[in-house]
Amino acid sequence: MVNKVKFFSLLKFLKPHQIITDRAELLAYEFDATNTHGCPEAVVLPETLDEVQKIVTWAYQEHLPIVARGAGTGLSGGAIAENGGLILEFSRLNHIQELDTLGKSAIVEPGVVNQKLDDTAKSVGLYYPPDPASGRSATIGGNIAENAGGPHCFKYGVTTNYLTGLDIVMSNGQRIKLGGRAFDYPEYDFLGILTGSEGTLGVTLRAYVRLIRNPPAVKTLMAAFGSNEDAGKAVSAMIARGLIPSTMEMMDQKMMVIIEDFVHAGLPIEAGAALIIDIDGYPESLDPQIAEVIETLQSNKAWGTRIAQTAEERDLIWYGRKSAVGAMARLSPAYLLLDGTVPRTKLAFTLNAITHACDELSLKVAYVFHAGDGNLHPFILIDDPNDPILLNNVQRAGQKVIEICLAQNGSITGEHGVGIEKRRYLSLMYSNVEIQTMHELKEIFDPDNLLNPGKIFPEQESMEEIVKPSIKEDGNKNNEPSSLIYNPEDLYITADSNKTLAELQILLANERLWIPLITPWKDTTIGEIVSTNFNAPLRMRYGAIRDLVLAMTVDMPDGRRLQIGRPVVKNVAGYDLSKLFIGSYGSLGNIAQLTLKLIPLPRFRAGFRITFNNLQDAISCGTSLNKICYVASALLLCKNAPGTQSSAYSIIYTAEGMKEDVTAELDEAKHILSRAGFVGRMDYDSPSGNQEWANWLYLNISSSSSRTSNTIVSRIGVAPKDLPGFIQESNQILSTGTFYADLANGLLYTQGISDILALRQSALEAGGYAIILACPREYKSLDPWGYTPESLGLMKLLFKSWNPEISKLDLPNLNSLFLNSI
Ligand SMILES: Cc1cc2nc3c(=O)[nH]c(=O)nc-3n(C[C@H](O)[C@H](O)[C@H](O)COP(=O)(O)OP(=O)(O)OC[C@H]3O[C@@H](n4cnc5c(N)ncnc54)[C@H](O)[C@@H]3O)c2cc1C
């Protein structure tokens, strides 16, 4: 019997209509999109962010579990209150608080529906790429908690790749900000840990998201194949050829028949399988891209390729794809929708193995999935949910699918999360040591286990649920991983962290691939780059370091070895621990090995430099160009760049990718410049902006460390939209030195600024930070960070917990690691 009386005290700060305790009304909150259920004691519907904080504080005092809930479309039982407690429902916190067209970002409340954010972005020419098929209802809060992906993630990435900050409420009611509007805050990447943590570490109050320019044009085509195997091979062939469509979605014949019956989308139901492929880019590049894609498909047994001729036809194909779940629901009273990931080249094998396993159990299975990501979604039909034998077989098949994916070095979940549904399998993927490490994080964020208890990790009392690992042993330390696994077809490389970036790039260039990273130093190792999170301007084109790390092996200070992640682009099993070791300067553990994402070398690179005599013109030019960046890999505003006149400002613009895209973008840039009447000198032989940035840093950091120099090199981060104003307002302070401003990413690299503390103060007031990258010995007492993250308390707890030997903690002094590393 639920004690309703205790909820009356919520009326001190909520209105009656914001509290549901009536049993009949609570029924609506017992389920998500899975077959599991559980009844909350009450549901509360906050209407302001302050109310959320008050509710969480109240629940903490009452020792009541809290389950955050977005739209309840989750496919792993995450939003179900199986332990009673309170459901915190976010549908009324659904405002886009800010849409920033200049810096391409937005600030959103957690109840904003995914598609609303994307539609709003599109209305101003921007794009929010993570697009779960449930995007018409799923919320951003739910997307963050599950690190949702979707069809376009093959090219554009998943939710974590688009978050720069989160405001969260911790289980005790404390509100903190993780990250923010700038990039690469000097703090542990708890933002990356919260993403995909299924509401178990904190409640999302507000998200700071990155947007990109909406692709100028897109075309959709559909290709039919005789079998799943042929379609899977065609996907690999496209990747091998260096083609990057924005989606590669696959359906088997059974699924097409089911969908076609429902929505009449014109799917090729006579084929064994079909691929839906989106190609985007400038209009000039679409035809050449499509020609190449079709040629590749046809030489891999595709027949009947069809290009959507109108927007309506395109929408219909996508409507068909996105209606798969609805179509299945019509067919049988229940189904199990699975979600595993494997390296892409293992797709065909994996599909065959799953079909075989289902056949053996007399189960009907159909497939629709994100083939480009190797993310499989087998649907198993449950004709009679009351048939215990059938249900038992379905559960056995579910486990078999997981085992098949793991045997291919895949993940137990690519995008649906662990929740209740897969918690018994977490131990098949991660060792006790790795799961214990995740528990330690939970302990730090939520020591009383009040936030979504029982999700991801089984409660103590239900430990018998756990499937015992037969695939890997705990601790794995004696199992030394091989030092170089190079897999061009699956677009990843695994290498020891002491390998230099330069030597790996040489190896990869033979296959026309690369790791899209650049460093100023020839002998920098990949371990150093990752542990210092040293990003180059090209992150605007290819993502930051945190977006390129797929997996890592870490040796912890106490001797534990962790193998985190898998060589797949989608993996939301447990906490994304790897984020903690990126940019933490080795303070939490030593990265022994890394698995990094590869991409095809750009086929073409070009750009220009334009020189100005005054800052105002250079800033207006940079700001105008920032709007059009789509294939740009650098947009730099430089003061006194080498080779230019002293006191001159220059803008360097570099674009790379398909030749037609690069040419179209540079033409657009020229058009903008001439329309605005910029009269600077334009130089088309400019080197790559990234290379120039790297050379400038190399020179300045090397000379700063020399005994004779008295210059300080710094990096300042502010919201990208604020950087032009920040430079203008700081012009006086900046006048003593030179700088390179990475306009698209809100980062300013300075050298020789005499009043660095004043510059830092301005950065802090703008919500950013200023760190010292290098300084002569006499400045060593200067605090290199000069920034106090709101998560400092959590950082200290974590540092202490993982470095038990260090009793007296002085986090700022961790900077010595940083200075040594460069
Ligand atoms: C038809 C269909 C298609 C789908 N397709 C995809 C797909 O293509 N890709 C994909 O990734 N997923 C897909 N999903 C799964 C699901 O839609 C996603 O997981 C989505 O992100 C869940 O969002 P939601 O708002 O419904 O969250 P809910 O289901 O309400 O909650 C999911 C989790 O998020 C937590 N949560 C919610 N809000 C907050 C908050 N403010 N703070 C902290 N935690 C919070 C909950 O506690 C829970 O653990 C699909 C689901 C359906 C039904």
The ligand as an SDF file (V2000), in Angstrom:
LIG
                    3D

 53 58  0  0  0  0  0  0  0  0999 V2000
   10.0580    3.0540  -32.3910 C   0  0  0  0  0  0  0  0  0  0  0  0
   11.3290    3.2660  -31.6670 C   0  0  0  0  0  0  0  0  0  0  0  0
   12.4860    3.5080  -32.3930 C   0  0  0  0  0  0  0  0  0  0  0  0
   13.6780    3.7590  -31.7340 C   0  0  0  0  0  0  0  0  0  0  0  0
   14.8000    4.0390  -32.4650 N   0  0  0  0  0  0  0  0  0  0  0  0
   15.9460    4.3560  -31.8520 C   0  0  0  0  0  0  0  0  0  0  0  0
   17.1040    4.6920  -32.6060 C   0  0  0  0  0  0  0  0  0  0  0  0
   17.1010    4.7250  -33.8360 O   0  0  0  0  0  0  0  0  0  0  0  0
   18.2270    5.0070  -31.9170 N   0  0  0  0  0  0  0  0  0  0  0  0
   18.2700    5.0040  -30.5560 C   0  0  0  0  0  0  0  0  0  0  0  0
   19.3150    5.3320  -29.9860 O   0  0  0  0  0  0  0  0  0  0  0  0
   17.1910    4.6680  -29.8190 N   0  0  0  0  0  0  0  0  0  0  0  0
   16.0340    4.3500  -30.4220 C   0  0  0  0  0  0  0  0  0  0  0  0
   14.9300    4.0240  -29.6780 N   0  0  0  0  0  0  0  0  0  0  0  0
   15.0340    3.9680  -28.2160 C   0  0  0  0  0  0  0  0  0  0  0  0
   14.6110    5.2640  -27.4770 C   0  0  0  0  0  0  0  0  0  0  0  0
   13.7370    6.0290  -28.2520 O   0  0  0  0  0  0  0  0  0  0  0  0
   15.8250    6.0840  -27.0850 C   0  0  0  0  0  0  0  0  0  0  0  0
   16.5590    5.3900  -26.1100 O   0  0  0  0  0  0  0  0  0  0  0  0
   15.5070    7.4780  -26.5460 C   0  0  0  0  0  0  0  0  0  0  0  0
   16.7060    8.1570  -26.3380 O   0  0  0  0  0  0  0  0  0  0  0  0
   14.7130    7.4660  -25.2580 C   0  0  0  0  0  0  0  0  0  0  0  0
   14.2100    8.7730  -25.0300 O   0  0  0  0  0  0  0  0  0  0  0  0
   12.9650    9.0020  -24.0580 P   0  0  0  0  0  0  0  0  0  0  0  0
   12.7460   10.4480  -23.9480 O   0  0  0  0  0  0  0  0  0  0  0  0
   11.8080    8.2090  -24.5380 O   0  0  0  0  0  0  0  0  0  0  0  0
   13.5470    8.4250  -22.7110 O   0  0  0  0  0  0  0  0  0  0  0  0
   12.8650    7.4560  -21.6510 P   0  0  0  0  0  0  0  0  0  0  0  0
   12.5060    6.1580  -22.2860 O   0  0  0  0  0  0  0  0  0  0  0  0
   11.8040    8.1740  -20.9420 O   0  0  0  0  0  0  0  0  0  0  0  0
   14.0980    7.2320  -20.6920 O   0  0  0  0  0  0  0  0  0  0  0  0
   15.2480    6.5730  -21.1400 C   0  0  0  0  0  0  0  0  0  0  0  0
   16.3290    6.6970  -20.0720 C   0  0  0  0  0  0  0  0  0  0  0  0
   16.6700    8.0540  -19.9400 O   0  0  0  0  0  0  0  0  0  0  0  0
   16.6130    8.4490  -18.5730 C   0  0  0  0  0  0  0  0  0  0  0  0
   16.2520    9.8680  -18.5630 N   0  0  0  0  0  0  0  0  0  0  0  0
   15.2560   10.4760  -19.2120 C   0  0  0  0  0  0  0  0  0  0  0  0
   15.2820   11.7900  -18.9810 N   0  0  0  0  0  0  0  0  0  0  0  0
   16.3280   12.0270  -18.1700 C   0  0  0  0  0  0  0  0  0  0  0  0
   16.8700   13.1860  -17.5530 C   0  0  0  0  0  0  0  0  0  0  0  0
   16.3650   14.4020  -17.7120 N   0  0  0  0  0  0  0  0  0  0  0  0
   17.9670   13.0510  -16.7510 N   0  0  0  0  0  0  0  0  0  0  0  0
   18.5250   11.8410  -16.5450 C   0  0  0  0  0  0  0  0  0  0  0  0
   18.0390   10.7180  -17.0960 N   0  0  0  0  0  0  0  0  0  0  0  0
   16.9550   10.8100  -17.8960 C   0  0  0  0  0  0  0  0  0  0  0  0
   15.5910    7.5150  -17.9760 C   0  0  0  0  0  0  0  0  0  0  0  0
   15.7480    7.3970  -16.5780 O   0  0  0  0  0  0  0  0  0  0  0  0
   15.9000    6.2390  -18.7150 C   0  0  0  0  0  0  0  0  0  0  0  0
   16.9640    5.5720  -18.0790 O   0  0  0  0  0  0  0  0  0  0  0  0
   13.7160    3.7270  -30.3150 C   0  0  0  0  0  0  0  0  0  0  0  0
   12.5700    3.4630  -29.5920 C   0  0  0  0  0  0  0  0  0  0  0  0
   11.3800    3.2170  -30.2550 C   0  0  0  0  0  0  0  0  0  0  0  0
   10.1590    2.9430  -29.4580 C   0  0  0  0  0  0  0  0  0  0  0  0
  1  2  1  0
  2  3  1  0
  2 52  2  0
  3  4  2  0
  4  5  1  0
  4 50  1  0
  5  6  2  0
  6  7  1  0
  6 13  1  0
  7  8  2  0
  7  9  1  0
  9 10  1  0
 10 11  2  0
 10 12  1  0
 12 13  2  0
 13 14  1  0
 14 15  1  0
 14 50  1  0
 15 16  1  0
 16 17  1  0
 16 18  1  0
 18 19  1  0
 18 20  1  0
 20 21  1  0
 20 22  1  0
 22 23  1  0
 23 24  1  0
 24 25  2  0
 24 26  1  0
 24 27  1  0
 27 28  1  0
 28 29  2  0
 28 30  1  0
 28 31  1  0
 31 32  1  0
 32 33  1  0
 33 34  1  0
 33 48  1  0
 34 35  1  0
 35 36  1  0
 35 46  1  0
 36 37  1  0
 36 45  1  0
 37 38  2  0
 38 39  1  0
 39 40  1  0
 39 45  2  0
 40 41  1  0
 40 42  2  0
 42 43  1  0
 43 44  2  0
 44 45  1  0
 46 47  1  0
 46 48  1  0
 48 49  1  0
 50 51  2  0
 51 52  1  0
 52 53  1  0
M  END
$$$$
